[in-house]
């Protein structure tokens, strides 16, 4: 099934270039709005965005598209992606939309769609929307009397803050904790610090001055140096870094050391298992999660299922097999008791709950296993299919033989750009570096 607009996480690209243009956004609104209308009642869609300048342009285009086919639009303004998913359910909307390119630079933007239950759309549903986008959209237009209305939801931030706070155990407070929060100049720049402050913490804010261009710029989960410096400067107990749309989180402990999503999932899985909340006897992670996490979980009697890269695949496996903890090494963690997609703030609150209840430092709580050496390299190519080249296939087979049962190899093409991602991990760092180098060299030769 060919996909002209949708990638691995909605539609994404450089703003004002195909497909991230006002024209396509208008047609997405018309097509998705038409598909998600069923019955005679007034239909509604929730639209949130991050802080990119292009969000104004695309929000207006989407709003025009949805209202033109008869849907009422509820505008949330800058809000985290998980807040949009939550409010889609809370407001009984037929559809939710988030305008964001997540951790990408400010010149990019994207459109993420959620069904009435707050889950990202299936491939089949995205395919149906694409077919309508490429059709004569004039036939989708509603009669003049049925054109939709647009309303701004003034209480959106308060609703999400209260939701996030309620994910903590009853009566648990953060009094006495000094927390540095880096909001990446993105969607959570108001709600995340406010939620932490209302829970009693002393909050030091970083990345909370968005100007339309500085989202993810030298800040946030993909560039936590400023957070590390601030944690050490103010002697904070913990640093929390979100990305542009706040669906992922990276933690910095009191020593200034980064804690990735694998360690966070280990903490949450152990804690929930102890308290009897963990379902299905394990967690769901992707092929990129460290072998050390898998070994640790096995040592405490838990399993780890692996999926392709992408939170949607993690969530689908969780729903199908009854897991309630899953996520990615990048810090995109799905806790399905609370959320339908990754939520950086809610995940951070679960870690803080462990810190408070155990009385231990973040470095003690979040050091569950020693990660095995892991190396990831990206190889860009301009044409052809390098992974079908005999030289590449031979290098891959040789790498598997050298790693044996003491390591793993993951080779995958990017879903959004012409890049081959080569990852290896194992107990012997020299072998890991060597096999990745061999495969990268082979891919470059094949792509030359």
N, C-alpha and C positions, 0 to 999 in steps of 0.2 A: 504494500500500500504506500504510494508515494505521498510525501508531505511537502507542500509548497510553502507553508507559512509557519506551522508549529514545529518546534524542536523538542528537546528533552524536557524543557520546563516552560511551556507556553511559547509565545512569539517573542523574539528578542532580536535586537540589532541596533545599529547606529541611528539616532533620532534624525528624522527628516530624510532618511534614505530607506528605500524599500527593504523590508516590509514595515518599518516603523514610521509610517507617514500618517497624516491625518486622514487621508483617503482610506487607507486600509483599516485604521481604527474605527472609522465611521461604518465601514462594511462589516467589521467584526461585531459591532454593536447591533447592527441590523440582523445579521445572520444568527448570532447567538440568542438575541432577543426573541426572534421568531421561533427557534427550535425549543426554547424553554417556556413557551406559552402553552398551557394546557388547561382547558376549562374556561368558564365565562367570567371569573373573578378578575379584579385588577391585578396585573402581574408587576413584580418589583425586582429591581436589581440594585445591589450595593456596590459602590465604587470607591476604592481607596487608592492611595498613591504614596510614593516616597517623596523625597525633596528635590528631585531633578527638575531643572527648568522646563524641560520638554513635557513634564507632567501636566502643566496647564493646558498645553495644546492638545495632547492626546485625551485628557479628561473631557474637554469640551466636545471633541469629535465622537468619543464613545457615547457621551450623554445625548448628543444629537441623534446618533444611530439608534440607541435604545428607545428614546421617546418617539422617534419616527415610526416605529413598528408597534407602538402602543404600550410600552413598559414605563412604569414610574421609576424614577431614579433617586436613590438615596446617596448623597455625597458625604463621604467621611472625612475628606481632607487627608493630610499626612498621617498614616496609621501603619503599624506593622502588618505584614502579610498574614500572620496567624490571627490578628484582630479582625481582618476582613473575613477570614474563614469563619471565625466565631460569630461575628455579627450577621453573616449570611444566614446562619441557623437561628440566631436570637431574634432577628427581625422578620423571620419567616419569608425570606426572599426566595425567588425562584433561581437566582444566579448571583454569584459574587465575582467581582473583578478587582485585581490588584495591578496597578501600573508601577512596575519596578524592573530593573535589571539586576536586582540583588547586589552582589559584591562587585559588579562591573563598574568601570569609570562613568563619570557623569554624562559623557556624550552618548552613552547607550541608554536604551529603555526597553521595556518589555510589557507584555500583557499576559497575566495569569488568570485563568478562569476556574471558578469553583462551582460545584453543583449545589443543590439546595441543602445537602447535608454537610457542606463545607469541605468536600474532597475535590482534589484536582480531577479534571475531566479525563475520561478514558481516551485511548487512541481513536476508537471508533467515533466517539462524539466529536473529537477535534476534526476528524475526516469529514463528518457531516457539515460542520461549520465551514470548512474550506470549500466544499462543493457549493454552498450558498454564496460565499464571498465571490466566487468566480462566475456566478450566474447573474441574470438580470435582476438586480436587487430592487428595481422599481416595483416589482410585483409583491414585495414584502411590505410595502408601506401601508400603514393603517389609515382608515377614514379620518377626516379632519376632526370628527367628534371624539375619536378614540386616541388621539395623540397623548402621549404620557406627560406627566409633570416631573419636575426636578426639585428635590428638597435637600437642604443641608442638615445633617444629623448633628446637632450641637452637643449632644451628650455622649458621643462616640468614645472620646478619650476616657471619661469617667467609667463608662461601661466596661472597657477593656481593663482598666486598672483594677477594678473590683473583681473581675474575673480572674486575673493573674494572682491577686492576693488570696483568693479562695482556694487556690491549688495547694497552699501550704496546710499542714496539720492545724487544727483548731487551736487557737491561743498561742501558736508559735510566733515569736517576735524576733526582730533583728537588732534589738537594743544593744548598744555597746560595740557593734561592728562598724568599722570604718571601711567603706566600700568606694572604690573608684569605678565609675561606669563610663565606658566609651561607646557612644551611640553612632559613631561613624558619620556624623552630620546627616543622619538618615531618618527613616520613618519613626523611630522610637525616641527621638531626641527630647520629647516632652514626657511621654508616658512611662518610660523605664525608670528615669530618676525619681519621678513622683511616686511610683509604686514602692520603690525601695525606701524612700523617705517616710511614707505613710506607715510602713512596717517597723519604723523605729531606728533605722540605720542612719549613721552619719554618711552623707553622700557627697563625693567629690566628682564633678562632671567634666568629661572630656568629649569633644566631638559633638557639641550641642548648639552649634552656630551655623546652620545650613544657609547657603546663599545661592543654591541652585546649581553650583558648579563643584562644590568641595565634598560631595558625598564619596565616602571611601578613600578620600585623598589623604595619604599619610596618617590614617587612623582606621579604627574598626578592626574586625576579626582577621582581615587579610594583611593588616600592617599594624601590629600591636605594640610597636616600639614606644610610641608616646604613652601608652597605657603602662607599660613596664616602668618607664622612667617616673611616671607620676606615683605609681604604687610604692616604689622605693623612696621617692622624695617625701611623701606624707606618711610613710610607714603604715600603709593600709593593710588590712587583714586579707583583702582579696581585690582583684581587678576583674571586671567583666567587660568583654569586648563583643559587641554585636556587629552585624554587617548592615548594609544599606537598607534592607527591608526587615531586619531583625528576626529572621527565621533561623539564624544560626548563632552560635556563641562559642567563644574561646575564653578560657579562664586563665588568669595569671595569679600564682600564689604569692604569699607574703615575701618570698625570696626573689620575686621577679621572674620566676620560671613559668613557661607556657604549659598549660594543660589542654590537650586536644580532646576531640569528641570521643575517641576510643576510651580514654581514661574516665571521662565523664559518664559514659554508658556503663563502664565497670562499676563505678560508685553507685549509680542509681539502681543497677540490677541487683547488686549485693544488698543495698538498703531495702529495696522493695521485696526481695526474697526473704529477708529477715523479718520484715513486718507482715508478710503474708499477702502482699499486694501484687507480686509478680505473677503473670499468667503464662501458661504454655511452657514453663520450665526453662526459659532462656530469653534471648533477644534476637533481633534481626539487624544485620549490618550489611555492608556492601563488600564487593571483592577487594576494595582498597583498604579495609580495616586491617590493622596490624595483627600478625600471627600471635603476638604476645597477648592480645586481648582474648583471642580464642582459647589459648592455653590457660589463661587465668580463669576464665569462666568454667572451663572443664574441671579445673582444680577445686572449684567450689560447687560442683555438681550441676552446672548450668550448660545449656547448649547455645550455639550461635549459628543461625542460618545466614547464608550470604545471598545477596541479590546483585543484579547489575547496578552500576552507579546511577544515582538519582533517587531523591527522596520519594518520588511517586512509586517506584518499584518496591522500596522498603515498606511504604504504607500499604500497598496492595498485598504484599506477603503477610504483613501483620494482620490485616483484616481477614484474609483467607484462612489463616492458621491460628488465630486467637492470641497472638502476642500483643503485649501492651507497652513494650519498650523496643525502640529501634532507632537507627540513625546512621550517620556517616562520620568518618574521621574528621571532616571539616567542621564539625560542631552542629550539623543539622540533625537535631534529635527530635523524634516523634514520641510523645507520651500519650497514647491514645485514650487513657483514662480522662484526659483533659482536652486534648487537641486533635485535630485531623491533619495537621501539617507540622513542620518544625516550628518551635517557638523558643527563641533564644532566652527571653526573660523567664519563662516558666521553667526551662531547663536549669537556668542559673539558680532559681529559687529552690529547686530540689537539692542542689549541691549545698546551698546555704543552710537548708534544713538539716543536712547531715553534720555540717560544721557546728550548728547550735546544739543539736541533741547529743553529739559525742563530746563536745567541749574540746575537740582537737583543732589544730591549725589546718589551713587549707592544704599545705604541703603534706601533712600526715594523711588527711582524708583522701586526697587525690593522687596518691602514689600507690596504685594497686598492682602494677606489673611493670616489668622492664621490657620496653619495646625492642623487638629484634631489629637489626639494621634493615632499613628500607630505602630504596632509591627509586625516584620517579623522574623520567626525562621525557620531554615532548619533542617530537620531530615533525617539522612542517614540510608539506609536500605541495606541489603545484598541480599535478595531474596524475592519472593512473590509479592503480590499486596495489600499493607497495606490499600489502600483507599477502598478496597472492604470488609474489615473486619467489622463485625457488631459493635464492640466496637468503631471503628473510626467513622462509620456512625452515631452512637448514639451521640457521642461527638459533631459532626458537627451540628446535628439537635438541640442539646441543646444550642450550641453557637449562632445559628441563632435566636433562640427564645429569648435569653438574650440580644442580640444586637438590635433586633427589627428594627424599621425604623430609628434608630439613629446611625447606623453603618453599616459596610460591612465586609464580610468574603470572602477570596479568598484562596482556597486550590488547589495547582497544582503540578504535578510532574515536575521535571527539565527535559529539553529536551536534556541535555548533560551528566548527571550523575545520579546515583541512590539516588536521594534526593527528599523528599517531602517538598515543601515550604508552610508554614502556615502563612498567613497574616490576621490580623484583625485591624480594625480602628473604632473609635466611639468617641462620646463626653465624655464618662466616661472611663478614663484611667484604673481604677481598673478592670472594666468589660473586657476591651480589653486584659489586661495582663492575666486575669483569663481564658478567653475562649481559648486563644492561648496555655496556659499551659495545659489545659485539653486535647486539640486535640493533642498536641505534645506527652503527656504522653500516649494517646491511640495509636498513631502511633508507638511509641517505643515498647509498649506491643505487638502490632500486628506483628511488625518486629522481635521480639525476637525469 
